[in-house]
Amino acid sequence: MIVAELLVIVYLAACVCYNFAFSVAGRFWAAAPAAGLDEGAPCCRIVVLIPAYKEDNVIVNTAKSYDSLNYPRASYDVVVIADSLQPGTISKLLQEGLYVLPVQFTVSTKAKALHAALERLPPVYDIALVCDADNVLERDFLLKVNRAFRQGHPVIQAQRVAKNLDMPFAILDAANEMIANHIHRKGANAFRLSASLAGSGIAAEFRLIRETMQQAVAIGGFGEDKVLQQLIVERGHRIHYLEEALIYDEKVSNARAFENQRKRWLFGQLYCLRQNWWKGNLELLNGNIDYWYISIWQNLLLPRLLLLAATLLLSVIYLLFNAYLAIPYHCWIALLSMCCGSLLLPLPVKFYTRFLLRAVLYLPWAMFLMLVLVFRNRKANSAFIHTPHHKTGVDNVLFDRNWQHP
């Protein structure tokens, strides 16, 4: 019994201490200031890749929005990878003068769609930018990516921020994105580790991402973003978090979408952990800390909602039954305090004043859904789990084009 208690508290303490340390580092550490935007500097040739699986509701407006970017129009192309789009939607995209690459798979995944597009595109581009079908870029996004790329960052993760804060689950999802940006990206770079990839807003050297995407498809399975970041780090590249480049992303608006999204994420995490366990730990013995961090530790971490639920529940249990248990309840209270601090520290001031109460009220329901997924996750690999999108505009008072830090 004592051994089991010790194993549980050691694991949870490791997760909590990691989140807290990287949260503090992300708050008080800032990257060296970059040079100002120089619109006269040489512009890289960029291809914007937008995988669109049954995204007829949003893809036309999304693709049209890319025409207004502050970047020489001859220096970037927008390519829509049409997977199961309606003929009418494809016709509208073509009428707008956009490149459309139709693809079809027995089982669709983002990695397959990207791989198919990258194989068919000519190698005339310097950078490939991966966006989702609902993503909207801030006007200077490509200029900032171009500058960072020319400063020596071959792989870049931009900052994803919420398009919408209209529903309680969207607020929770937005808060989760802010915390992940702060801990796993900004905090990781503060410790000279690679930022984790977020699924979209990924800019990488064209040939590098084409080669790694080919490997990702060959490996198979799910968790494409985790597989991709592992392959990039394995090649010796560190993933740079470009906080100043904002890409707006639609957040889930209901419990069903929240559950599907987390189911996909949780299965991808467990899949990658099983696949990389031995290789990742061997690389750690060889001194490759960044590879171990990306391939093992990132996947070994308990998701934040489950971590909060576990520390809260055990704190209550040990407070009530401490006389019968080995570990003093003070230890659990300390862990719970650190866990809460690591989640609150990354949030901007506006979030506390306008949205925190609504998020807290729905937090128990979100934690319950995560706990249920732990026992239902075995079916997550049976089909492609798609999260549909509906928002075409940006309605977020927390961020604007001049926003830099929380």
N, C-alpha and C positions, 0 to 999 in steps of 0.2 A: 504493500500500500504506500509506504513512504517513497519507494523508488518511483512508482507511478506518479505520485504528486511532484516529485523533483523533476521528472522528465517533462511533465506538463508545464511547470512554471519556468523551466529553463528555455523551452521552446517559445512560449508566449513572451517571456522577457526578452529574448533575442529579437523577436518581431517588433515589440514595442520600442525597445532601445534603438533599433535601426530607424524606425519611423521618426522617433523623437530627435535623434542626432542629425538625420538628414533634413528634417524640417527646420531645425535651428540653423543648420548650415545654409539652407536655401534662403532663409530670412536675412542673415547677416553677411552672406557672401554675394558678391556681384562680379560678373565677368568684366574683364578689362574693357573700358569704353572703346567702341569701334569708331572708325572715322565716319564723318558725316556722309549722307547719301550724295553720291556724285553721279548725276545723270549723264555726264559726259564721258564717264569711264567706259572701257570696252564692255559690251554686254555679251554674256554667254548665250548660246542658243539653247532654249529651254522647251521641252515638250511637257505639257500638262496632261496627265493620264487620268481619266475619270471612269472607273468601272461602274457600270449602271445595270444592276440586276433588278428588273421589274420596277424601275424607278421612273415610270412615266409621269408621275405627279409633279416631279421637281426638276428633272434633268434639263428640260429646255430652258427654263429661267436661270438655272445654275450656269449652264454653258454660255448663255448670252451675257451673264454678268462679267465674264472674263474679258470681254472686249473693252471694258472701261479701266483696265489696269494701267498704272503709270509705268509702262515699259515699252520700248520700241516694238510695234506690232509685228514687224518683220522678223523679230528675234525670238518669238515664241509661237508655238502651235498648241491648239487645244484638241485633244483626241478623246472622243467618247467611245468607250468599249461597250457596245450594245449587246447585252446578254438578256434575251427574253423581253426586249422592248417591243411595243406595238408598232406595226408598220407606219401608222400615222405619226407617232412620235419620231421615228427615224426620218420620215419625210420632212417634218418641221426642223429637225436638226440640220439636215442637208440644205434646206432653204435658207438657213441662217449662215451658210458658208462654213459649217464646222466639219471636221473630219470625223467620220463614223466608221468604226471597225466592228462589224457584226461577228459575234462568237456564239458557240453553242456547245454545251457539255452535258454529259449524262448526269453528273453531279457538279454543280457550279460552285466555285470558290473564287475569292478575289485573286489569289495567287495564280490560278489558271488563266484568268482573264488578263492579268498584267503580263504574264509570260507570253501569251499569244500575241498581245499587242507589241511587246518589246521585240519579239522575233520578227514581226512583219515590218517594223519601222526601219528606215535606213539609218545607219550610224552617223548621222550628221549633227546630232545634238550633243551638247556638253552636259546638260543636266536633265534628269527626269524628275518631275514633281508628281507625286501620287495624291490625289484628292478623292473624296467620296462624292456621290452624286448630289448631296445636299450642301456641300461646302461652298462658302463664299469667302473670297480673299479680300483683305484690306488693300487699298489702292496701291501702296508702295511695297507690297509683299515680294514681288519678283526682284525689285531693286535690292531689297535687304538680303534675299537669298543669293543673288548675284555677288554682292559685296562679301558675304561670309564665305562663299565658295572660292572667291579669288584670294581671300585671306588664308586659305589652306584647310578648309573644312569640307572634305569630300562627301560627308553624310550629315544631313541636317534634319532635326526634328523641330518644326515650328510650334508655336503655342496655339493649341486648340482652345477656343472659348465658346461658350454657349450662344447659339442664335436666339434661343427662347428661354424665358423664365416664367412661363404662364401657368404651369401646373406644378403641384407639389413634387411629383416624381422627377420632373424636369429640373427643379431646384436641387434636389438630391443628386441627380446625375451631374449637374453643373458643379456642385460643390466637390463631388468626387474627382471631376476632371481638374479642378484647381489644385486639389491636394496632390493628385498624381503628378501634375506638372511641377509642383513645388518640391516634392520628395524625390521622385524617381527620375526627374530630368534636371532641374536646377540644382537640387541637393547632390545628385550623383556627379554632375560636372564639377561641383565645388570640391569633391573628393577625388577629382581626376579620374572618374569612371564614366562609362558611356551612359548617355541618356537612353531611356527605353523608348521604343517606337510606339506611336499612338494610333496607328492604323491609317491615318491620313495626315497631310501636311508634311510628308516625308520627301525631302529633296536629296538626290544622290547623283554622283557622277554616272553618266548614262551607261557606260560599259560595265561599270561595277554592279549596278542594280540589275542589268540584264543577265549577267552571269550568275549573281546570287539568286535571282528569281528562278532561273532555270534549275538551280540546285534545290530550291525550296519546293518546287513542284515535284522534282524527282524523289525527294524525301517523303512527300505525301503527308496525309494526316491533316490536322487542323492547327489552329494557332499560327497562321501564316506570318503575322507580325513578329511573333516571338522567334520563329524559325529564321526569318529574315535578319533580325538584329543579331542573332547568334552567328549566322554565316558572315555577316559584315565584320563583327568583332574578331572572328576567327581569322580573317584576312589581315588583321593588324590595324584596323581603322577604329578610331574612337568617334562615337556618335555625339555630335554637338547640338546642344539645345539653344535654339535661336528664339529667345523669349520675346524679342521686340517684333517678330513677324507673326501677325495674328491671322488665324484661319477660323472662321465661324462654322460651328458644327451643331446640327440639331440634336437636342437632348430628348430622351424618351419621355413620353407624357403620361403613361399609365403603367399599372402593375404588370400587365401581360408583357408589354414591350420590355420593361425592366427585367422581368424573369428570363425572357428569351436571350436578352443581351448578356446577362450574367451567366447563364447556362453555357453560352458559347465561350465566354472568357474563361470560366472555371475549367471546362473540359480542355481547352487549349493549354492552360497552365499545367494541368496534370499530365497531359500527353507529352509536352516538352520536357517535363521533369523526368519522366520515365525514359524517354529517348536519350537524354544527355547525362544521366546520372554518373556513369562511369567515366566518360570522356571529360566531363566538366571537372570532376574531382581530380583526375590525373593532370589536367591542365593547371589546376591550382598548385599541385606538387611541383610543377615545372615553373612556377612563378607567374603564370598568366592569370592575375587576379581579375582583370576586366572580363575575361571569358567566363570565369567561374561565377562572377557576379551576375552576368547576363543570363547564362544558361542554367545555373543551379539556384543561386540565392533568390533571384527574382521570381522563380517558379516555386520555391520552397516557402515563400512568405504566405502567411494566412491572409486572405483578403481583408481589407480594413473593416468592413462591416462585421464580418465574422470575428475578427480580433476584438472589436469593441464589445460585441455580444458576449464573447467568452470571458473577457476580463470583468465585465459588469456582473455576469451571472456568478462567476467564482468569487468575486468580492462579496456578494450577498451571502453565498453559501458559507464561506469561511467566517464571515461576521456573525452568522447565526450559530454555526456549529464548530467554532474554533477550538473548543475544549476537546473535541474528538479527532482533530486533524493535526498533522505535523507542522505545517507551515503557518506562521503567524499571519493573521488577517491583515496586519499592517503592510506586509509585502504586496498583497493584492490591491490594497487601496493605493499604494504608491504606483503600481503598474497601471491601474485604471486612470489615475491622474495624469501620468505621462502619456497614456494612449489618447486621452481627451485633448491634452495640450498639443500633441502632434497633429491632430485633426483640425484644431481651431487656429493654430498659428498661421497656416498658409492662406486663410480666407481674408479677402480684402475688407476694409472697414464698412463699405456699403452693404456687404452681405449681412453683417451683424445687425444693421439698423433696419433692413427691409425684408430679409428673407429667412433669417435664422429660425424664427419661431415656427414658420410653416414647415421648414425642413425637419426640425426636431419632432414635431407632431407626427410626421409620417415615418420617422426613423425606426420605431419598433416594427412596423409593418414590413419595411424593407429588410430589416435584420431577420425577421421570420421567413421571408421569401428566400433569403440566402441560406438559411439553415435547412429549408426544405430541399433546395437544390443539391445539397451535399448528399442526400439520399436518393435523389432522382436523376443524378447526372449521368448515369450509365447509358441513357438513351440519347445523349447529346451528340454522339458520333453517327447516328443513323441517317442524318440528312443535313443539308446545308440550312443553317438557322439564319434567316434573313430578318433584319430590323427595318421595316418600311419607314419612309420619310414623307412629310407632308408640308413642312414649312418652306416657303420660298423667299421670305425676307428675313432681315435681322432685327430683332427687338430685344436688346439687352442693355439695360442702363448701367451695368457694372463696367462695361468696357467701351472705349471709343478709339478712334485712330491715333489719338495722342497718348493713350494709356501706356504706361511702361511697367510699373510694379504695383503689387497689391498694397 
